[in-house]
């Protein structure tokens, strides 16, 4: 899958959430995500523009949507994922190849990666409110140490579908009162690492 995504800082989170619902987005689940990032064994992921992480997701509020898979009885209150993201595609947005699967135990997975030579780096912690409209997902994030952000995302199967998906995201962004000029290609991880450098 290719994740076609844009991200930008938010001026007024509550007003944004109101506009999303007015535009047909349906409020979904609220989660707390703790992302522990790792650097490579044979290369520096910062230089190659890749990302590798373990994500612990704690469900704070389940969706009221019957079709939402998080409502099933066999989903625990906490889920752990391991994710690889390839280099950004194109010159606009945060589009990348993404590979993700669940793992049973975050601590054990962390120890496995460290044993294989991967190096843990900065963690990113955020509270994320999901919204959905057709095949587009909106995430309103409160990122610890950074503030409020919006992510708009569409998943596509092939690179050829990316330009059309990005066009739709641009149109939606405009409806919300924002522009592509306000978006950033800098990850939360890089922002936090830069903040740490500035404090030192």
TIDO-511579 format. One record per residue: x, y, z of N, C-alpha, C, CB in turn; residue in three letters. Coordinates in steps of 0.2 Angstrom, whole numbers, plus 5000, padded with zeros to 4 digits. Glycine has a CB too. Example, Ala and Ser with C-alpha at 12.3 -4.5 7.8 and 13.67 -1.06 7.14 Angstrom:
506649725039506249785039506649845039505749785045ala;506449895035506849955036506450005039507049975029ser;
// end
This chain:
500449945000500050005000500450065000499550005006unk;500250124997500550184997500150235001500650214990unk;500450265006500050315010500150385007500350305018unk;499550415005499650475002499350525007499150484995unk;499850565010499650605016499950675016499950565022unk;499550725019499850785020499750805028499550845016unk;500150845030500150865037500350935038500750825041unk;499950965043500051045044499851055052499651085039unk;500151115054499951135061499251165061500451185064unk;498951155066498251185066498151245071497751125069unk;497751295068497751355072497151355077497551415067unk;496651315076496051315080495751245080495551365079unk;495951195084495751125084495051115084496151085089unk;494751155089493951135089493551165083493751175095unk;493851215080493451245074493651195068493751315073unk;494251165068494351125063493951055063495151105063unk;493851035069493450975070492750985068493450955078unk;492451045070491851065068491751065060491651135070unk;492251095057492251095049492251025046492851145047unk;492650985049492750915047492050885047493250875051unk;491650895052491050865053490550895048490750865060unk;490550955047490150995042490250975035490251065042unk;490850945033491050925027490950855026491850935025unk;490650815031490450745030490850695033490350735023unk;491350725037491850675040491450655046492450705042unk;491550585048491150555054491750545059490850495052unk;491550565065492050555071492050485072491750595077unk;492750465073492850395074493150385081493250355069unk;493650345082493950325088494450375090494250255088unk;494550385097495050425100495550375103494750475105unk;496250385101496750345104497350385107496950295098unk;497750355111498450385113498950335109498450385121unk;499350365105499850325102500550345104499850335094unk;500950295106501650305108502050265103501750275116unk;502450305100502850285094503650285097502850325088unk;503950225097504650215098504950205092504750165104unk;505450255090505750245083506450215084505850315080unk;506650185079507350145079507750165073507250065079unk;508350165073508850185068509050115065509350235070unk;509350115059509550055056510150025058509550065048unk;510249965056510849925057511349945052510749845058unk;511149945046511649955040511650015037511549895035unk;511150065039511150125037510750175042510750125030unk;510850245040510550295045509850305041510950355045unk;509350295045508650305042508550375041508150275046unk;508850415045508750495044509050515037509050535050unk;509550485035509850505029509550475023510650485029unk;509250415024508850375018508150395018508950305019unk;507950435023507250455023506750405024507050495017unk;506950355028506550295030506350305037506850225029unk;505850265039505650265046505450195048504950315047unk;505650175055505450105057505250115065506150065057unk;504750095067504450105073504050045076504050175073unk;503950055083503450015086502950065089503749965092unk;502350045088501750095090501350055095501350125084unk;501250085101500850065106500150105105501150065113unk;499650075104498950115103498550095109498650095096unk;498350145113497850135118497150165116498150165125unk;496650125116496050145114495650185120495550085112unk;495650255119495350295124494550305123495650365124unk;494350295117493650305116493450265109493350375115unk;493050215109492850175103492350215099492550105105unk;492450195093491950225088491250205089492250215081unk;490750245087490050225087489850195081489650285089unk;490350185076490150155070490150085070490650185064unk;489550055068489449975068489949945063488749955066unk;490149975058490649945053491349955055490549975046unk;491449995060492150005062492449945066492150065067unk;492949915063493249855066493449865073493849835062unk;493549925076493849925083493249905088494049995084unk;492649895085492149885090492049805091491449905087unk;492449765087492349695088492649675095492749655083unk;492349625098492449605105493249575106492049545107unk;493549555100494149525101494749575101494249465096unk;494549635100495049685100495249715107494849745095unk;495849705109496049725116496049805117496749695118unk;496149825123496149895125496749925122496049905132unk;497249885121497949915119498149865113498449915125unk;498449895108498649855102499349885100498249865096unk;499849835098500549855096500649845089501049825101unk;500949885086501049885078501849895077500649935074unk;502049855072502749875070502649895063503249815070unk;503049955061502849985055503550005052502450055056unk;503549995045504150025041503850075036504549965037unk;504150125035503950175030504550195025503650245033unk;504450185019504950205014505050275013504850175007unk;505550295009505650365008505050405005506250375003unk;505050465006504450505003504450504996504450575006unk;503850504993503750504985503550564983503250444983unk;503950594978503750654975503950714979502950664974unk;503750774977504050834981503450864985504250884976unk;502850834985502350864989502050814994501750894984unk;501950835000501550795005502050745008501050755002unk;501750695011502150645015502050575012501950645022unk;501850565006501750505003502250455003501450514996unk;502150395006502650345006502350275006503050345013unk;502750225004502650155005502550135012503150105001unk;502050105014501950085021501850015022501450125025unk;502249975027502149905028502049905036502749865026unk;501449875038501249875045500949815047500849935047unk;501049785053500749725056500749735063501049665053unk;500249695066500249695074500749645077499549675076unk;500949655083501449615086501149605093502149645087unk;501349545097500949535103501249565109501049465104unk;501849585109502149615115502649665113502549565120unk;502549735115502949785113503649785116502649855115unk;503749765122504349755126504749705123504249745133unk;504449645121504849595118505149615111504449525118unk;504649645107504849665101505449715101504249695097unk;505449765106505949805107506649775108505749855112unk;506549725112507249685114507449645108507049645120unk;507049625104507249585098507649635093506649555095unk;507349695092507649745088508349765090507149805087unk;508349775097508949795100509549745099508849825107unk;509249685100509749625100510049615093509349565102unk;509649635088509849635081510249695079509249625076unk;510349745083510749795082510349865080511149785076unk;509749865080509349925079509449965085508649915078unk;509450035084509550085090508950125091510150125088unk;508650115097508050165099508250235099507750145106unk;507850275096507950345096507350385100508050375089unk;507150445098506650485101505950445100506550545098unk;505550455106504850435106504450495104504650405112unk;503850475101503350525099502650505102503250535091unk;502350545106501750525110501250575108501850525118unk;500650555106500150595104499450565105500150615096unk;498950615106498250595107497950605100497850635113unk;497650555097497350565090496650545090497750515085unk;496250595087495550585085495450575078495150655087unk;495250515076495150495070494450515067495150415069unk;494450535061493850555057493850515050493750625056unk;493250495047493350465041492750485036493250385042unk;492950495030492450515025492650475018492450595024unk;492150425016492350385011492950345012492350425004unk;493450355007494150325008494650375011494350295002unk;494450435013494950475016494850475024494750545014unk;495450475027495550485034495850545036495950425037unk;495550575042495750635045495950625052495250695044unk;496550645054496750635061496950705063497450585061unk;496650715069496750785073497150765079496050815075unk;497850785078498350765083498450815088498950735080unk;498550795095498850835100499550805102498350845106unk;500050825099500750795100501150825106501150805093unk;501350785110501650805116502350845114501850755121unk;502350905116502950945115502950985108503550905114unk;502450975104502351005098501751045097502450955092unk;501151025099500551055098500051015094500651125095unk;499551055091499051025087499151025079498351065088unk;499050965076499150955069498550915066499850915068unk;498550925060498050885056498350845050497550935052unk;498150785050498450745044497850715040498850675047unk;497850725034497350695029497750645025497050755024unk;497350585024497750525021497250485017497950485027unk;497450465011497150415007497650355005496850445001unk;497450295006497850235004497650214997497750185009unk;498250204993498150184986498550124985498350234981unk;498350084980498750024979499350034974498249974975unk;499350084970499950094966500150164965499750064959unk;500750174963501050244962500650284957501750234960unk;500350254952499950294947499350324950499750244942unk;499150294956498550324959498650384963498150274963unk;499250394965499450444970499350514968500250444971unk;499450534961499250604960498550624961499450624952unk;498050584959497350594960497150594967496950534956unk;497450554971497350554978497550614981497650494982unk;498150644979498450704982497950764980499150714979unk;497750764974497250814971496650824976497050804964unk;496350764977495750764982495950784989495450694982unk;496550774991496750794998496850874998497350765000unk;497150894992497150974992496551004992497550984985unk;496050974988495351004988495051004995494950964983unk;495150954998494850945005495150995010494850875008unk;495751005009496151055013495951125012496951045012unk;495751145006495551205004494851215007495451214997unk;494451165007493751175011493851185018493351105009unk;494351165021494451165028494751235030494851115031unk;494951275025495251345026495951345027494951365032unk;496251295024497051285024497251285017497251235028unk;497951285016498251285009498851235010498451355006unk;499051215004499651165004500251205006499751144997unk;500251265005500851305008500951305015500751385006unk;500451285019500451275026500651205028499851295029unk;500751165024500951095025501651085027500651045020unk;501851035030502551025031502750945029502751035038unk;503350935027503550875025504050845031503950875019unk;504050885036504450865042504050815047504750925046unk;504350765049504050715053503950745060504350645053unk;503550715064503450735071504150715075502950695075unk;504450655073505050635076505650685074505250565073unk;505650715068506150765067506050825070506250775059unk;505450845071505250905074505450905082504550925074unk;505350845085505550835092506250835093505250775095unk;506650805088507350795088507650865088507650755083unk;507350915083507650975083507451025089507251015076unk;506951015092506751045098507251025104506051025101unk;507450965104507950945109508650975107508050865109unk;508850975101509451005099509451085101509551005092unk;508851115100508851185102508851195110508151215099unk;508551155113508651155121509351145123508151105124unk;509751105120510451095122510851155121510651035119unk;
// end
